[in-house]
């Protein structure tokens, strides 16, 4: 029997950082808050970019990326230290990682003993492609955890059903979605996609966004969203599928207890069986004949 998971999902309010030590303190404070009430914590995509204000003289997207990439190893160790210090499983958002193939947007999952696994973002946004030149990373995979297999779909990746489906077919029951969106349009695309992935796969999907205005940064100047956890839309679950959700554009944690065994039950005995009924192969669409 798989034990229930106490999950913490954060809407990260971007802070003004003067030194790297300020970022260390901010991260540690947030992890301490979350670890007091959860076993696994999810933070937003590119949340660590707030440290760029301590590394560059003026807002500039290229300079901010270059500066954070130069400190990528140190930032990863800071994240690792926070997880170990507070004894919690931590996905601290994503971290730009300079590699031989180019910069990748990588989401680390850090165990309390310091082990690190990565899920890369697979599909880049226009900004990542056209302004930053961030490269697509490794394809979707799954993490082994004490609560079974879980997956991660970084922001834009959540908008492509086939990526999450690969993880579900590999045994994932929970999908973590760290996201960073600078408009309500962008956030709602991710939120609606997360709800759709939860509905069609009869799984749980958790979303953690950056929030707040930070005009001292070019990359995190405007941020919109709310933390939320979504599940199947069927009996045994809330009628709207919302397991827990924070207030729009307000920072803070949302905590939810998730039991993977409830998914087994709805997949077998729900009013519908979306996960099981996923078409194995769909032929190309053609004009339909006139029959009368």
C-alpha positions as CSV (number, residue, x, y, z in Angstrom):
1,X,0.0,0.0,0.0
2,X,1.4,3.4,-1.0
3,X,1.3,5.9,1.8
4,X,-0.5,9.3,1.3
5,X,1.7,12.3,0.4
6,X,1.5,15.6,2.1
7,X,2.3,18.1,-0.7
8,X,3.2,21.7,-0.4
9,X,2.8,24.0,-3.5
10,X,4.2,27.5,-3.4
11,X,3.2,30.7,-5.1
12,X,6.7,32.4,-4.8
13,X,6.5,36.1,-4.4
14,X,9.6,37.5,-6.1
15,X,11.8,39.4,-3.6
16,X,14.4,42.1,-4.1
17,X,17.8,40.4,-3.5
18,X,20.9,42.5,-2.7
19,X,23.3,39.6,-2.2
20,X,23.4,35.8,-2.8
21,X,23.1,35.5,1.0
22,X,19.7,37.2,0.8
23,X,18.6,34.6,-1.7
24,X,19.9,31.8,0.6
25,X,17.9,33.3,3.5
26,X,14.7,33.7,1.4
27,X,14.9,30.1,0.1
28,X,15.6,28.8,3.5
29,X,12.7,30.6,5.1
30,X,10.3,29.3,2.5
31,X,11.5,25.8,2.7
32,X,11.3,25.9,6.5
33,X,7.7,27.1,6.3
34,X,6.8,24.3,3.8
35,X,8.7,21.5,5.6
36,X,6.7,22.2,8.8
37,X,3.6,20.9,7.1
38,X,4.6,18.8,4.1
39,X,6.8,15.9,2.9
40,X,7.4,17.2,-0.6
41,X,7.6,20.8,-1.7
42,X,7.1,22.3,-5.2
43,X,8.4,25.8,-6.1
44,X,8.1,27.7,-9.4
45,X,10.0,27.7,-12.6
46,X,12.9,30.2,-12.7
47,X,12.3,31.3,-9.1
48,X,16.1,31.4,-8.6
49,X,16.3,34.2,-11.2
50,X,15.5,36.6,-8.4
51,X,19.2,36.3,-7.4
52,X,20.1,38.1,-10.7
53,X,19.4,41.4,-9.0
54,X,22.5,40.8,-6.9
55,X,24.6,39.9,-9.9
56,X,23.8,42.6,-12.5
57,X,23.8,46.4,-12.5
58,X,20.6,47.0,-14.4
59,X,17.7,44.9,-15.7
60,X,18.8,43.0,-18.8
61,X,17.5,39.6,-19.8
62,X,20.7,38.3,-21.4
63,X,22.9,39.6,-18.6
64,X,20.6,38.1,-16.0
65,X,20.7,34.6,-17.6
66,X,24.4,34.8,-18.1
67,X,25.0,35.7,-14.5
68,X,22.7,33.0,-13.1
69,X,24.3,30.4,-15.4
70,X,27.7,31.4,-14.0
71,X,26.5,30.7,-10.5
72,X,24.4,27.6,-11.5
73,X,26.5,25.1,-9.6
74,X,26.5,27.2,-6.4
75,X,22.8,27.8,-6.6
76,X,22.2,24.0,-7.0
77,X,24.3,23.4,-3.8
78,X,22.2,26.1,-2.0
79,X,19.0,24.3,-3.0
80,X,20.5,20.9,-2.0
81,X,21.5,22.3,1.4
82,X,18.0,23.6,2.1
83,X,16.4,20.2,1.3
84,X,18.9,18.4,3.5
85,X,18.8,20.9,6.4
86,X,15.0,20.7,6.6
87,X,14.7,17.0,5.8
88,X,12.3,17.4,2.9
89,X,11.9,16.3,-0.7
90,X,12.3,19.6,-2.7
91,X,11.7,20.7,-6.2
92,X,13.0,24.2,-5.9
93,X,11.7,25.3,-9.2
94,X,14.0,25.2,-12.2
95,X,17.5,26.3,-12.8
96,X,19.2,27.3,-16.0
97,X,22.2,24.9,-16.5
98,X,24.9,25.7,-19.0
99,X,26.0,22.5,-20.8
100,X,27.9,21.5,-23.9
101,X,24.7,21.5,-26.0
102,X,23.7,24.9,-24.7
103,X,21.7,26.2,-21.7
104,X,18.9,23.9,-20.5
105,X,16.0,24.7,-18.2
106,X,16.3,21.9,-15.6
107,X,14.0,21.0,-12.7
108,X,15.9,19.3,-9.9
109,X,14.1,17.0,-7.4
110,X,16.3,16.8,-4.3
111,X,15.9,14.1,-1.7
112,X,16.4,14.8,2.0
113,X,19.7,12.9,1.8
114,X,21.0,15.2,-0.9
115,X,20.4,13.0,-4.0
116,X,19.4,15.0,-7.1
117,X,17.4,13.9,-10.1
118,X,16.5,16.3,-13.0
119,X,13.6,16.7,-15.4
120,X,14.4,19.0,-18.2
121,X,11.9,21.3,-19.9
122,X,11.3,19.7,-23.3
123,X,9.4,22.4,-25.3
124,X,10.7,26.0,-25.2
125,X,8.6,29.2,-25.2
126,X,9.2,31.9,-27.8
127,X,11.1,33.9,-25.2
128,X,13.3,31.0,-24.3
129,X,13.9,30.3,-28.0
130,X,14.2,33.7,-29.5
131,X,15.7,35.8,-26.6
132,X,17.7,33.3,-24.5
133,X,18.5,30.4,-26.9
134,X,17.6,27.9,-24.3
135,X,17.7,24.3,-25.7
136,X,15.2,21.5,-25.4
137,X,16.3,19.0,-22.7
138,X,15.8,15.3,-22.2
139,X,12.4,13.8,-22.8
140,X,9.8,13.3,-20.0
141,X,10.8,10.7,-17.4
142,X,9.6,9.7,-13.9
143,X,11.1,10.1,-10.4
144,X,11.3,7.3,-7.9
145,X,10.0,8.5,-4.5
146,X,8.7,6.9,-1.3
147,X,5.2,7.7,-2.6
148,X,5.7,5.9,-5.9
149,X,6.5,7.4,-9.3
150,X,5.9,11.0,-10.0
151,X,6.6,13.2,-13.0
152,X,7.3,16.9,-13.8
153,X,6.1,19.0,-16.7
154,X,7.9,22.4,-16.7
155,X,5.5,25.2,-17.5
156,X,4.9,25.1,-21.3
157,X,5.4,21.3,-21.3
158,X,2.1,20.9,-19.4
159,X,0.3,22.2,-22.5
160,X,1.2,19.2,-24.6
161,X,-0.9,16.1,-23.6
162,X,1.5,13.5,-25.1
163,X,4.3,14.5,-22.8
164,X,2.4,13.9,-19.6
165,X,0.8,10.8,-21.1
166,X,4.3,9.3,-21.4
167,X,4.8,9.8,-17.7
168,X,1.4,8.4,-16.8
169,X,2.1,5.3,-18.9
170,X,5.4,4.9,-17.1
171,X,3.5,4.8,-13.8
172,X,3.4,8.4,-12.5
173,X,0.3,9.3,-10.5
174,X,1.3,12.9,-9.7
175,X,2.7,15.6,-12.1
176,X,4.6,18.6,-10.7
177,X,4.3,21.8,-12.8
178,X,6.7,24.5,-11.9
179,X,5.7,27.6,-13.9
180,X,6.6,31.2,-14.5
181,X,4.1,33.3,-16.4
182,X,4.1,37.1,-16.9
183,X,0.4,37.4,-17.9
184,X,-3.0,36.0,-16.9
185,X,-3.2,34.6,-20.4
186,X,0.0,32.6,-19.8
187,X,-1.0,31.5,-16.3
188,X,-4.5,30.4,-17.4
189,X,-3.0,28.4,-20.3
190,X,-0.9,26.4,-17.7
191,X,-3.8,26.2,-15.2
192,X,-6.3,25.0,-17.7
193,X,-3.8,22.5,-19.2
194,X,-3.0,21.2,-15.7
195,X,-6.8,20.6,-15.1
196,X,-7.1,18.9,-18.5
197,X,-4.1,16.6,-17.8
198,X,-5.6,15.7,-14.4
199,X,-9.0,15.0,-16.1
200,X,-7.8,12.9,-19.0
201,X,-5.3,10.9,-17.1
202,X,-7.2,10.7,-13.8
203,X,-4.2,11.8,-11.9
204,X,-3.1,14.7,-9.7
205,X,-1.3,17.8,-11.1
206,X,0.2,20.5,-9.0
207,X,1.1,24.0,-10.2
208,X,3.5,26.4,-8.5
209,X,3.9,29.9,-10.1
210,X,6.0,33.0,-9.5
211,X,3.9,36.0,-8.4
212,X,4.3,39.8,-7.9
213,X,6.0,42.7,-9.7
214,X,9.8,43.0,-9.7
215,X,10.6,46.0,-12.0
216,X,14.3,45.7,-10.9
217,X,14.5,42.5,-13.0
218,X,14.0,42.0,-16.7
219,X,13.2,38.3,-16.5
220,X,10.8,38.4,-13.5
221,X,9.4,41.9,-13.9
222,X,5.8,40.8,-13.9
223,X,4.4,37.5,-12.6
224,X,0.9,36.2,-12.3
225,X,-0.7,33.0,-11.0
226,X,-1.9,31.0,-8.0
227,X,-0.7,27.8,-6.5
228,X,-3.0,24.9,-7.0
229,X,-3.5,21.1,-7.0
230,X,-6.0,19.5,-9.4
231,X,-7.4,16.0,-9.6
232,X,-10.0,13.9,-11.5
233,X,-13.4,15.4,-12.1
234,X,-15.4,12.4,-11.0
235,X,-17.1,10.9,-7.9
236,X,-14.9,10.8,-4.8
237,X,-13.3,14.1,-5.8
238,X,-14.4,17.8,-5.8
239,X,-16.9,18.5,-8.5
240,X,-14.5,21.0,-10.2
241,X,-11.5,18.8,-9.6
242,X,-9.7,21.4,-7.4
243,X,-8.0,19.7,-4.5
244,X,-6.6,23.0,-3.2
245,X,-5.9,26.4,-4.6
246,X,-4.5,29.7,-3.3
247,X,-5.6,33.2,-4.2
248,X,-4.6,34.8,-7.5
249,X,-1.3,36.7,-7.4
250,X,-0.8,36.2,-3.6
251,X,2.3,34.5,-2.3
252,X,2.2,31.6,0.0
253,X,1.9,27.8,0.4
254,X,-1.0,25.5,-0.4
255,X,-1.0,22.2,1.4
256,X,-2.9,19.1,0.2
257,X,-2.8,15.4,1.3
258,X,-2.9,13.1,-1.8
259,X,-3.6,9.4,-1.7
260,X,-2.6,7.6,-4.9
261,X,-5.0,4.7,-4.1
262,X,-8.0,7.1,-4.7
263,X,-6.8,7.2,-8.3
264,X,-6.9,3.5,-8.6
265,X,-10.5,3.5,-7.4
266,X,-11.7,6.2,-9.8
267,X,-9.9,4.7,-12.8
268,X,-11.7,1.4,-12.1
269,X,-15.1,2.6,-10.9
270,X,-15.5,6.2,-11.9
271,X,-18.4,7.4,-14.0
272,X,-15.9,7.5,-16.9
273,X,-12.6,5.8,-17.4
274,X,-10.6,8.5,-19.2
275,X,-7.2,7.0,-18.4
276,X,-8.1,3.6,-19.6
277,X,-10.1,4.8,-22.6
278,X,-7.2,6.9,-24.0
279,X,-7.2,5.9,-27.7
280,X,-4.1,3.9,-28.6
281,X,-4.0,5.2,-32.1
282,X,-6.2,7.9,-33.8
283,X,-6.3,7.9,-37.7
284,X,-5.8,11.2,-39.5
285,X,-8.9,13.3,-39.9
286,X,-10.6,13.2,-43.3
287,X,-13.7,14.9,-44.7
288,X,-16.8,13.1,-43.5
289,X,-19.2,11.7,-46.2
290,X,-22.6,13.1,-46.8
291,X,-25.1,10.3,-46.0
292,X,-28.4,12.0,-46.7
